[in-house]
Each structure stands twice: as structure tokens, then as C-alpha cells.
Amino acid sequence: MGKIGLTASPTYKLLIACIYITFIVKNLRFNFITNNMVKDITSRDSKQFHINLLGCGNLTFYNVAISAPKDSLNTDGIHIGRSSGIDITDSAIETGDDCVSIEWRQSEDMVCFSHQDTTSEMHLEDIVMNNVGNPIIIDQKYCPHNQCNLKRLSRIKLSNVSFRNIQGTTSTQVPVKLVCSQGVPCQDFELGDNNGNEGLAMSQCKNIKPNLLDKQLPRTCA
């Protein structure tokens, strides 16, 4: 490829930098994809999220391999935003941040505080964790970079969620963290046959009364 000589102004250089960052931060982006399947792909050493979803529906990921160094920040494996019917099966995710993250943004400028969004039908089962930090976590008080108004309670209601047969080991002292909104507590949560490190008997639960089935190690919300 030939070289093109350009004398760029500071503004032009900033524009090129922004375009470059926009394209490199995520390995794969799926926007508004429905009724489809992604299979047999590998993502390595992403600069930020490996796979980012926005507005997708009935999308299946099968036999997906994701890897990044354990000290790489913001390298979420699969980040799900404003999507439904996402199925992740027979896949291996080893990264420096969340393996799978789910986000439904709520505007800080919302005037009508009676408005309420609902996120439901999330089921995680038959998963093996190897030295994972925060294997089971829901945190509706999460505030990255301290840029939140903590006086405003989340109005997103979580319901019909299950964690079944989660096995393996954790690198943190609180392997189970379920912190729900005080404004709209979590409903219809089910945890069954989840086993982690022996001796780590800590769990953190707020505004939730889950239905506990079978064996729990550590004891959850006890």
C-alpha cells in the first residue's frame, strides 16, 4: 500500500484519533440483529469489550472462545445491552473483566420517577468457574467512576432470574453478591445447586429473598 503525505491540523489529528479509537475498542459489535446464530468464532486480546450487543433479539452464541489477560480492564466477554432472547451455549470465556455483562441504561435526567423498566427471564445454568472474581453478581448500586446520583434509586425491576448448577472456584471473598434496588426489590429469584470454594461462607444480599434449592456453598442470603 502506498503512502499518502498529509499535513494535519490539530483538529484533524484529533478526529482521526477518535475514529481510530471507535473502531478498535470492540472486536465485534452486533446492533439490532434478530433471529440468528453466531458460532465457532474466537476473540483474543480485545482493547475493550470483545462482543457488544445492542437491541438484539433471539440471538444465539454457540462454541465461542474469548480470551484476554486477567489484568486487562473493561474487556467484558459478551456485553448485552437492551436485548432479549440471548442464548450463550458451549462457550469458553477467560478475560480480565466481566465474562458476561448485562446493561439497561436509565437516564439520569428522567423526570417521571414513576416510570419502571422490567428485566426478566435471565437464566444462568451449568457453568464452570475457574478462579473467577464475583462468579454470581447482581449489583443495582454499581456506580463506575463515581459518576452517579446515589440518591436516585434504580427503577429497573429484576424478576424471574435463576442461577442453577454453578460450579468451580472463586478468587474473591464474596462469591455471591445480589444487591437489588430498594425502590423495586428483586422478585422470583432462584438459586440451586451452586458450589464454590469451601470456607468462603460469605454472601451479600440486599432487597431480595431468593428461593434456595438444593445445596448452596457458600450459604446464600442466610
Secondary structure by P-SEA (a helix, b strand, c coil): cbbbbbbccaaaaaaaaaaaaaacccccccccccccccccccccccccccbbbccccbbbbcbbbbbccccccccccbbbcccccccccccccccccccbbbbbbbbcccccccbbbbbccccccccccccccccbbbbcccccccccccccccccccccccccccbbbbcccccbbbbbbccccccbbbbccccccccccbbbbccccccccccccccccc
